[in-house]
Amino acid sequence: MTARPATLRDVAALAGTTPMTVSNVVNGRAGQVGAEVTRRVMAACETLGYRPHAAARRLRTNRRQAIGMVIVDPSPHYVSDPLTAAVLAGITARLGREGYSTVIDGVAPGDLEAAPLLSRIESDGIFLMTSGTPAERAAAVARVADLGQPILLLQEEVPDGVPDAASIVQDDRGGAEAVARHLFADGRVRHAAMLVPALEWPAMVRREAGVRAVLAQLDRPPTLHVLRTGDEGFAATQGALAAHLPRHGPPDALIGGNDQMAIAGMALLRERGLRVPDDVRVTGFNGLEFWRYASPPLTTVFSPAYAIGETAAEAMLERLATGAFPFRRHVLPVRFSVHGSSDPGGLV
């Protein structure tokens, strides 16, 4: 015969206290209880294997104990993107410590209605990561705002007219400016190419803007060709670069919109007999472990991706607790680091 699950009363009896005190402890109101009693209650919960009843807790608090995450990305492998995966890891770890789960939906740009989160309310708030044209991204934000839930945008700005919302971005433009200053300062680069996906992501837009801002400050700026690939994958990236080479020749510098694209470009350059960095200087962006697998190691901008997720979760929890986000827009810094792919004397 299967033993029945432990109840609140069982825990109270073992801890030598009342069911109300046990309820205060297990529902996060331990501040109303003395330290010694709290210790006894937690020990009794552990001994009896007691777990609070989630459905009952939701009824008491009028909370679903879940936060939605909508990722607008046409790729079926959207969660395998290194930046997205690291952000999600930060979100789920922080929310999990507060007893919240994360419900994830991935949809293509312009197909937001396919997200189950928008057809039935399953969450207390929404994280939103968008891609597509500015009009598509604005429409996605407006549609999610129609749910009447707090929204936290990741790597995207909050549009005017969306009151219960906040955004967290990393300093993509500043990171790209650091890359461009490093590559162009000595005047040796006369032809540069930048790899970005054809699908528009706000972060990539900021990175391209950062490179162009530095070019605009130079007396004799190099020619910049922006190569828009079909996606961020290896084959599409190499295809875009391969099509560029016969028409314009090899660039003096290749700027990857992210590390994966930079490494794919490096591989093609080596196949064509070009040396990195002697013939072509190469840089990436994000610094999420991929840079270590490049040969030579990749000059890159290190992203605080996990911290983006943690900060987003903290802000959402504060919004749910107090009724207001702690900020409207929050920018996390990035770190530029030179390695062997752009400088023969670079760090390894």
N, C-alpha and C positions, 0 to 999 in steps of 0.2 A: 504494500500500500504506500502511495506517495505521501510524504509528509507535507502538511499544509504550510504555505509561506508564512514567515513571521509577520506579526502585525505590530502596529504602533503600541498597543497595550502590552505585548510581549516584551518589547524593548524597554518600556517604562518600568515594568515589573523587575526586569533584570538590573536596570540601572538604579532602581530605588527612587524613582521620581514619578511625575505625572505624564499622561499622554500629551497634554498641552505643551509641557516643557520639551518633550521629544520632538513634537511638531515644530517648535521654534528652532531647535538645533538643525534638523534635517532640511528645513526650508530656508536656511540662510539667515535666521534671526537669532543667531547665537549670542549676539551682543546683549540680548535681554536675559542671558543665562550666565551664571558664574562659570569660571574656567574649570573647576573641579567637576561640576555637574555635566558640563559639555564633554569633558574627557570620558566620564562614565557612560554617557549616552553613545558617543562614537565607538567606544569599546564594545558596548552591548550590540550595536548595529553590526559590528564586525563579527562578533561571536555568533549571532543569530543569522547572519547573511541577509539582514533586512535591507530592502531597497524601497525608497518612496514610490508610491503609485503615481506614475506620470500623468495619467488621465485625470486623476483626482486633483493633482497639483494644478493642471491647466484650468480646471473648472474654478478653483479657488482664486487663481491669479488673473484669469481672463487672458492668459498667454498660451501660445502654442508651443513655446520653447523651441522654436525653429526660426532660422533666418534663411531667406531665399538668396540664391546666387544665380543671376541670369548672365550668361556669357554669349554675346552676339558674335558668332564665328561660324563660317560655313564648313569648316573642317570637322569631320566626325572624330578627329583625334585631338580636339581642342584642349582636353585636360592634360595632354602629354607635352604641351608647350612648356618649356622650362620656367619662364616667368610666371605664367598662369598657375602652374603647379606649385611654385614656391609661395605665391600670394595665397592660394587656397590652403596650403599647409599652415601658414600663419593665422588665417581666419579660423580654421577648424580647431586648431590647438587652443586658441584663446577662448573661443565660444564653448568648447567642450569643458573647460575648467569651470564654467558657470552653468553647466547642465543644458546647454543649447546644442541642437544639431544643425547641420547645414544641408539645405535641399538645393541641388544643382541642376539647372536646365541649360542646355546649349541649343541655340537656334541660329539660323542664317540671317544676315541682314535683310530687312524687308519682310521677314517671316516670323515676326515676334509672336503672333497669335498662336503659333505652334507650341509655345512654352506652357506646360501644364500649370505653372505657378500663376499665370495670368487668367486662367479659366476657373480656378478654385483657390480660395484663400487658405494657404497652408503655412503661412509664416507671419512673424511679427515685424519684419522689416526686410528690405531687399538691398543686396549688393548688385551693382550693375557694371559690367565691363562691355563696352560697345566697340563696334567697328562699322565701316561703311562710309558713305558720303556724309558730309555735315547734316544734310537734310534727313538722312536715314537715322543718324545718331540722335538728332533732336526728336524725331518721331518716337524712337525707342524710349527715351527719357520721359516724354509726355505720356506714352502709353502706360509705363510702369507707375508714373505719378497718379494715374487714374485709379489705382488700387487704394489710394488713401493711406498708404503705409510709408514710413520713413525710408528714404533712399540714400544710399551712400555710393557715389560713383567712383570707380577705380580707374585711374589714368585718364580721366575725362573731366572737363570743366562743368560746373553746374550752370545750366541755362537760366537766364532771368525768368522770373515768373514761376519757378518751382520752389515753394517756400520750405517744405520739410525735407531738405536735402543738403548734402555736403559732398565734398570731393577730396580725394587723396591722390596726389601725383608725385612722381619722382622728378628730379630736375633733369629731364631729358635734354632740354635745350642747352643748359649749362654744360652737361657732359659732352654733347656734340661740339660745342664751342671749344672745349679743351682738346678734343680730338683734332679739330681743324687747326687750331693754333700750333699744336705739336707737328702736324704734317706740313703746314705751309709757311712756318716762320722763317725757315732758312732760304726760301725762294727756289729750292731745287725741284719742287713739284710744279710742272707746267700743265699736266693733264691728270685729272682725278675722276674717278667713277665711284658712284655710291649705289649700293644695292638696297632696294626697299621693296616690300611686297606690293603687288598691284592693289590688293585690298587695303583701304586706308584705315590705319589705326592712329588715334590721336598722338600716341607716343612717337610714332615714326614721323608724323607731321612736325612735331617739335624738334626732332633730331635733324631733319632736313633743314628746318628753319635756322637751327644753331649753326650748321655748316655754312649756310648762305650768309648769315650775319657776319661771320669772320671774313668771308670772301669780299663782302662789301666794304670792309675796312682796309683792304690791301691796295697798294698803288698799281701793282701788276698781278691781278688775281689769276690763278690757273683756270683753265676751262674745266667746268664740272658737268659731267654727264650723269644723270640720275637714271639708273636701270631698274625698271619696274618689272619684277618677276611675277610669274603666274601665282606663286604662293611663296612661302618661306622655306620650302623643301629643297633638298640637295639638287635634284634633277632640274627643277625650274630655275634655281639660282644659277647653276652652271650653264643652262641654256641661254639665259639672258646675257651672261658675260661672254659666252661663245659667239653670240650674234653681234656683240659690240666690237670684238677684237678685229675682224676683217675690215670693218668700216673706219675705225678710228685708231687702231693699233693698241698695244698694251698701255694701260695708264701707268703713271708714275706712282700713284697711290690709289688703293682700293679701300673704300670705307664701307664696312658691313653694317647694315641697319641693326643686326644682332650678331651674336657670335657664330650661330649656325651658318648664316649666310656668308660671313667672312671666311669660315673654314672651308666651305664648299668652293668659294672663289679661289682660295689658296691652292686647293687640290688641282683645280683646272689650270691655274697658272703654272704649276710645276709640270703638269702633263705637257704643256706647250713649251717647256724648256726654259721658263723664266724663274729667276731666283728671288726668294723672299728673305730679307728685305732689300737685297742689293739692286734688283731690277724694279721691283714693285713693293712699296711699303703698304702693309695691310693692318687695318684696325677693325675691332668688333664693338659690341655693346652688350651689356648685361652682366658679364663676368660670373655666370652661374655654372661653374665647373667645366664647361665646354672649352674654355680658353686653355686649360691645362693639357688638353688632348691634341692641340695644334702643334705642328712642328715647322718653324720654331714657335715657342709659346706666344699666345696672341696678346698684343696690346689691346686693352679694352677698358670699358667704363663699368665699374662694379655697381650693380643695382641693389638697393635694400629691399628686395622683393618680399622676403619673409616679414620684414618689419612693416611693409605696406599692409600686409594681411593682418598682423597683430594690431596695428594702429587703427585699421578699419573696424576690427572687432571691438576694440576698446571704445571707439566713438559710437558705435551702434549700441553697445551696452549702456553707455552714459545717456544716450538719447532715450532709450526705453526706461531708464530709471528716473530721469529728471524731466523728460519732455522736450529737451533741446540738445542739438549736437554741440560739442565743445568748440567747433569751428565751422566756417563755411567752406574754406579751402585750406588744405594743409599740404606743404611741399616737403618731401624728404630729400636730403642731399645724396649725391652720387659721388663716386671716387674714381678718378682717372689714373691708370697705371700703365707705364710703358714697359713692354717686353720685347722679345727678339723679333717679332714679326714686322715692326716698324723701325727698328733701330738695331744695327749689328751689335751695339754695346748695351742693348736694353737688358733689363733684369730677366732672369729665368724663373 
